Amino acid sequence: MGAVDGDLGLAVLVVVPFLSGSARAEAGSPPTELSAGISTAGATPALAASLYATAKASDALARRLGAGAEAA
C-alpha cells in the first residue's frame, strides 16, 4: 500500500502546478471577499469535530491495546 500512496502523492505534486485560475476568474466575475467571521464559523466546528474524533479514536485504541496486554 505504501507504493500506491507514494505514487498518488507524486501525481498530485506533478499536476498541481498546472492548475491555475478559477471558474470565477475565467468568467470575468470580480473576486469574492472571504470575511474572518465566515472562515472562523467554518473552521471552529471542523476543528472541534476533529479533536473530538481524535480523542475518541485514541481512547478506543488505548482500551483495545490495554485489553490485549491483560489477556496475554
Contacts in CASP RR format, 6 or more apart in sequence:
PFRMAT RR
TARGET T0000
AUTHOR 0000-0000-0000
METHOD contacts of the structure
MODEL  1
MGAVDGDLGLAVLVVVPFLSGSARAEAGSPPTELSAGISTAGATPALAAS
LYATAKASDALARRLGAGAEAA
24 31 0 8 1.000
24 32 0 8 1.000
25 31 0 8 1.000
END
